[in-house]
Amino acid sequence: MKNRLLIITLSALMSAPAIAEDIDRSLDAEADGYVEIYNTAGNIEVIGWSKKSVAIKGTLGDDVEELIFERDDDEILIKVKVPRGYGRDIDADLVISVPQNSSIEVSGVSADIEVAGVLGEQSLQTVSGDVDTRGVVADLEAASVSGDVDVAGGGEDAETEAATVSGDVTLTGLAGSIEAESVSGDVTVSGGSFDRAYLESVNGDLSYLAVLRDGGRLGMESINGAVEAEFSNEVSARFDIETFNGSIENCFGPKPERTSRYSPGFELSFTVGDGDSRVEIETLNGSVRICTK
C-alpha cells in the first residue's frame, strides 16, 4: 500500500503543470542608447518611456535556462536563453520599458513583437508571429516570415523597409521613403508623404493612398493582384502602366490601349503637369486603378 501511494504521489508530481517564473528587473541606461532583445517564443512588448532605465516584467517558462540582462557601456542586452534542443515550456512573455530615444533590435522565432513610443531606429524581426509598431519617427526595418507587419508613423521623414512572406503589410502615417513587400498577402500604404515608394506582392493586392512629392518615384509590381494608386495631392508625374491580364482605370483622362490584339492586357503612358515625378505600375494578373482624392 505504501509503495502504491508513493508511485501515485510521484506520478502526480511529474504530471503537474510547470510553474512559470515571474520576473521584475531593471538597469540604468543611456537616454539614447541601444537595446538588443532576443526571445525564442512567446511575446515581446517594448514601450518607450521618459526614464533613463530599462525595466523588464513578465514570465519565463519552466524550461527557460536563464534571462540574460546586462549592460555594456551604452548597450543593453536582453536574451532569453533556452536549451539547445529547446523544451516543452520555453515561452517567455516580456514587457520591456526603454528610454524613448533608444534604438532597438528585437528578434524572435515563434514570437509576436509589439512596440510603442520608441523614437530611435528600430530593427524588428520574427519568424512566426506578427510585428506591430506605433509612433515610428526614425529608420525602421520590420520583417516576419509568417505573420502580419503593421507600422504606424508620426509623419517624420525616415527610411522604412517592411516585408513578410505570408501575411499583410500595412503602413500608415509614414513619410520619406518606403519599401514594402509580401509574397502572399496585401500591401497597403495609407496616409503620409513620400519621395520614394516601392510596393511589391506575388499574390496580393497593392494600395498606395498617400502623397507623392514633387520629383518623387512610385513603383508598384504584382504578379497576382489588383493595384490601386490614389494620390492625396495634385500629382505632377510621368505614368507608365502595363497589365498582362487586367484592365486599367484612369481618372486622369487618357485611355489605355491593348498591348496586343491577341492578349487581354493593356498599357498606358502619359504625363500630368510637368511630369517631374515618375509612376511605374505593372501587374501580371490584376486590374490597375489610378486617381486623385
PyMOL commands that set and color helices and strands:
alter all, ss='L'
color gray80, all
select helices_A, chain A and resi 2-15
alter helices_A, ss='H'
color red, helices_A
select strands_A, chain A and resi 21-28+34-49+53-60+66-72+75-81+91-99+103-116+122-128+131-136+140-146+149-153+157-166+169-172+175-184+187-203+206-224+227-231+237-245+248-250+257-258+266-272+277-285+288-292
alter strands_A, ss='S'
color yellow, strands_A
deselect
rebuild
show_as cartoon
